[in-house]
Amino acid sequence: MHPLPYFPYVGQQMHVEDVAISDLAQHVPTPFYCYSSAAIATNYKRYSDAFSGLDSLICYAVKANSNQAILATLAQLGAGADTVSEGEIRRALAAGIKAEKIVFAGVGKSEQEIRYALEQGILQFNVESEPELERISQIASQMNTTARVSIRVNPDVEAKTHAKITTGKAENKFGINIDLAPTLYQKAASLPGIEVTGVDVHIGSQLIDLAPFDLAFAKVAELVNTLNAQGIHIKVIDIGGGLGINYGEHSDEPDIITYAQHAKQHLGNLGCKIIIEPGRSLVGNAGVLVSKVEYVKVGQVRTFLILDAAMNDLVRPSMYDAYHHIATVSKKAEQATYDIVGPVCETGDTFAKNRAIGQCEEGDLVAIMGAGAYGAVMASHYNSRLNAPEVLVKGQEYSIIRERIDFDALLAMDTIPSWL
């Protein structure tokens, strides 16, 4: 897929749906995030179409982008939510996602978070360890309620992705070794306050090759058959998410239809509801980070394009060495090669090295593509920088869905003790 699938040039200007980004920049201070409602809907439909014919539920991975306007957009399309904290559960509920469509995952669920999730009546807990299972049992018993649980199994599958976002290997912190799972399921079935409903698997993020999924689904099917034979009736199989997107460095993008076929082949005849948890593949290429060129600095060895966006706005390049396609918002006839950097006082505040894009001058706008996932959610106020506002576009309309705070609000986050 082209790295600008939802942000085409109309004439000489990059657009998001029917709005020119250069027009947006007249009203919204740079840097800002901009998302396309149509792109999110199109990506969601690719999943719902691919999994049609299966009893399935698409639970959006809230961690990818947790803005309530994004969640509300997906809620209207029929999505549930895959959450990893009480805060994410609260966001999903506030955006109109019903509790019976919410899954709670994560390796470190606190007592307060478990209690809150049980009070809301969420669909299920994806349990990551034996101590967590015991804690949920204890709290559910105290509350005189029942927790529906799936146990996350670790299939020891090499996901072929970045080391920091692989989750399905034996040495990763996630889940229970799949060979040890039947024993834990037997224990779960005997615990008070626990209803064993399913099996959960998630092997990593930004996966392009579908072969690891094929292997993991086969292992899960084998486990489900084993558990059913032991009298533990599995009703739900949560296959996680993790499908990658094209950030512009390569042309490969996993085919969702083939992905769904792997699930149908291995899991479709087991009589279970299938939960899918896409995040990045729903919102990643539906968003851009728009930034202004502050300076063009000609160094001895390199020419630097210094932007007003920085690593505190988009940390992926410095944290994961991630590639993002970068394009000028106005089409340029001439090309030039730059190191594209931000103003933060870190050498790591670099978006791209030795990158050819349209020749820029001070004040020009550039768009960092594929920024809809793990962009705004991972941002910080490092260097006491104000947050990048977020904008959602639908057709000819746009709405600022998160305002930029001002310096007074930033400073008011701190409290100076009485003794100073």
WOZI-V512193 format. One record per pair of residues at least 4 apart in sequence whose ideal C-beta (glycine too) atoms are under 7 Angstrom apart, sorted by sequence separation. I is the first residue (numbers start at 0). GAP is how many residues later the second one is. If there is no record, write none. Layout:
i,gap
I,GAP
I,GAP
//
This chain:
i,gap
0,4
3,4
8,4
14,4
18,4
20,4
23,4
27,4
35,4
36,4
37,4
38,4
39,4
40,4
41,4
43,4
44,4
45,4
46,4
47,4
61,4
67,4
68,4
69,4
70,4
71,4
72,4
74,4
83,4
85,4
86,4
87,4
88,4
89,4
90,4
92,4
96,4
108,4
110,4
111,4
112,4
113,4
114,4
115,4
127,4
129,4
130,4
131,4
132,4
133,4
134,4
135,4
136,4
137,4
138,4
160,4
167,4
175,4
179,4
180,4
181,4
182,4
183,4
184,4
185,4
186,4
209,4
210,4
211,4
212,4
213,4
214,4
215,4
216,4
217,4
218,4
219,4
220,4
221,4
222,4
223,4
224,4
225,4
227,4
245,4
254,4
255,4
256,4
257,4
258,4
259,4
260,4
261,4
262,4
263,4
277,4
278,4
279,4
282,4
298,4
308,4
310,4
314,4
315,4
316,4
327,4
359,4
370,4
373,4
380,4
404,4
406,4
407,4
415,4
8,5
9,5
14,5
15,5
18,5
24,5
50,5
64,5
65,5
73,5
82,5
91,5
96,5
103,5
108,5
116,5
126,5
139,5
160,5
166,5
175,5
206,5
226,5
227,5
245,5
253,5
262,5
266,5
297,5
298,5
308,5
316,5
343,5
392,5
404,5
14,6
82,6
92,6
126,6
139,6
165,6
187,6
227,6
245,6
315,6
359,6
380,6
391,6
6,7
7,7
12,7
13,7
139,7
158,7
166,7
169,7
188,7
226,7
245,7
266,7
295,7
296,7
310,7
316,7
341,7
390,7
391,7
6,8
116,8
175,8
187,8
244,8
340,8
378,8
6,9
12,9
61,9
82,9
126,9
158,9
202,9
295,9
296,9
340,9
341,9
378,9
390,9
391,9
23,10
47,10
91,10
223,10
243,10
340,10
390,10
46,11
80,11
124,11
135,11
156,11
157,11
184,11
242,11
262,11
294,11
338,11
339,11
388,11
389,11
292,12
293,12
339,12
375,12
389,12
20,13
88,13
103,13
135,13
154,13
155,13
202,13
223,13
242,13
293,13
388,13
43,14
59,14
153,14
155,14
292,14
293,14
325,14
338,14
375,14
388,14
88,15
200,15
291,15
338,15
339,15
388,15
80,16
132,16
153,16
242,16
290,16
291,16
79,17
219,17
290,17
336,17
337,17
350,17
386,17
15,18
103,18
153,18
290,18
336,18
385,18
386,18
16,19
59,19
61,19
82,19
200,19
336,19
337,19
385,19
15,20
58,20
61,20
70,20
74,20
80,20
82,20
101,20
102,20
153,20
288,20
16,21
57,21
58,21
59,21
60,21
61,21
62,21
70,21
74,21
79,21
80,21
81,21
82,21
83,21
84,21
98,21
99,21
101,21
102,21
103,21
104,21
106,21
113,21
117,21
153,21
198,21
334,21
57,22
58,22
59,22
65,22
74,22
79,22
83,22
98,22
100,22
103,22
106,22
113,22
117,22
124,22
126,22
151,22
152,22
153,22
155,22
216,22
334,22
56,23
58,23
67,23
71,23
79,23
81,23
98,23
99,23
102,23
108,23
126,23
151,23
152,23
153,23
154,23
334,23
335,23
70,24
71,24
110,24
114,24
123,24
124,24
125,24
126,24
127,24
151,24
153,24
198,24
238,24
288,24
334,24
385,24
62,25
65,25
113,25
117,25
122,25
123,25
126,25
150,25
152,25
198,25
288,25
325,25
333,25
61,26
67,26
70,26
85,26
123,26
125,26
325,26
331,26
383,26
67,27
85,27
88,27
92,27
117,27
323,27
330,27
331,27
84,28
88,28
110,28
152,28
61,29
117,29
325,29
327,29
380,29
5,30
43,30
61,30
85,30
150,30
236,30
317,30
326,30
327,30
88,31
310,31
317,31
325,31
309,32
311,32
317,32
327,32
5,33
39,33
43,33
88,33
150,33
236,33
304,33
306,33
308,33
309,33
310,33
316,33
39,34
150,34
303,34
309,34
316,34
34,35
43,35
166,35
167,35
198,35
206,35
236,35
238,35
240,35
242,35
244,35
302,35
303,35
304,35
305,35
306,35
307,35
310,35
36,36
40,36
166,36
167,36
195,36
197,36
206,36
207,36
235,36
238,36
240,36
244,36
327,36
328,36
150,37
166,37
197,37
202,37
204,37
206,37
234,37
235,37
236,37
237,37
238,37
239,37
240,37
301,37
303,37
305,37
310,37
328,37
165,38
196,38
197,38
198,38
199,38
200,38
201,38
203,38
205,38
233,38
234,38
240,38
242,38
310,38
327,38
328,38
343,38
344,38
148,39
164,39
196,39
197,39
200,39
201,39
202,39
235,39
237,39
244,39
289,39
309,39
326,39
343,39
164,40
197,40
201,40
244,40
325,40
326,40
164,41
177,41
58,42
180,42
184,42
325,42
326,42
160,43
188,43
325,43
56,44
58,44
158,44
160,44
161,44
181,44
207,44
209,44
323,44
324,44
148,45
158,45
160,45
177,45
181,45
216,45
220,45
323,45
324,45
127,46
146,46
152,46
154,46
156,46
160,46
207,46
212,46
216,46
220,46
223,46
323,46
127,47
145,47
146,47
147,47
148,47
149,47
184,47
206,47
219,47
323,47
144,48
146,48
148,48
149,48
150,48
151,48
152,48
154,48
158,48
167,48
181,48
209,48
213,48
217,48
145,49
147,49
149,49
150,49
151,49
159,49
209,49
212,49
216,49
220,49
293,49
149,50
151,50
216,50
140,51
140,52
159,52
209,52
139,53
158,53
129,54
136,54
139,54
157,54
313,54
132,55
136,55
156,55
304,55
136,56
136,57
313,57
132,58
135,58
156,58
315,58
156,59
306,59
308,59
154,61
313,61
314,63
154,64
295,64
295,65
106,66
295,66
312,66
106,67
152,67
292,67
294,67
311,67
292,68
293,68
311,68
292,69
311,69
152,70
292,70
311,70
291,71
292,71
311,71
123,73
291,73
292,73
311,73
123,74
125,74
205,74
248,74
201,75
204,75
246,75
247,75
289,75
290,75
309,75
312,75
246,76
247,76
246,77
247,77
289,77
290,77
246,78
287,79
288,79
308,79
287,80
287,81
288,82
287,83
286,84
284,85
286,85
149,86
283,86
285,86
288,86
284,87
149,88
283,88
286,88
282,89
283,89
282,90
279,93
278,94
279,94
288,99
123,112
125,112
247,121
247,122
246,123
244,125
102,135
163,156
161,158
102,172
60,180
81,195
49,206
49,207
46,209
50,209
45,210
49,210
53,210
69,213
53,214
63,215
56,216
58,216
60,216
62,216
63,216
55,217
60,217
54,218
55,218
56,218
57,218
58,218
59,218
60,218
64,218
54,219
59,219
63,219
53,220
55,220
57,220
59,222
50,223
50,225
46,229
46,231
42,238
43,238
42,239
39,242
2,243
39,243
42,243
2,244
0,245
2,245
38,246
39,246
38,247
35,250
34,251
0,252
34,252
33,253
32,254
33,254
32,256
33,256
30,258
31,258
30,259
29,260
30,260
29,261
29,262
24,265
20,269
30,277
29,278
30,278
5,279
4,280
5,280
6,281
30,282
21,307
64,307
20,308
21,308
64,308
63,309
66,309
63,310
64,311
65,311
64,312
13,313
62,314
13,315
12,316
12,317
11,318
11,319
2,322
8,322
3,323
66,323
68,323
68,332
66,334
66,335
34,337
32,338
24,340
32,342
21,343
32,343
20,344
20,346
13,353
32,355
36,355
31,356
36,356
30,357
31,357
32,357
33,357
34,357
35,357
36,357
31,358
32,358
34,358
31,359
33,359
6,360
28,360
27,361
6,362
27,363
3,365
2,366
23,367
27,372
18,374
23,374
28,375
16,376
15,377
16,377
17,377
18,377
16,378
17,378
18,379
//
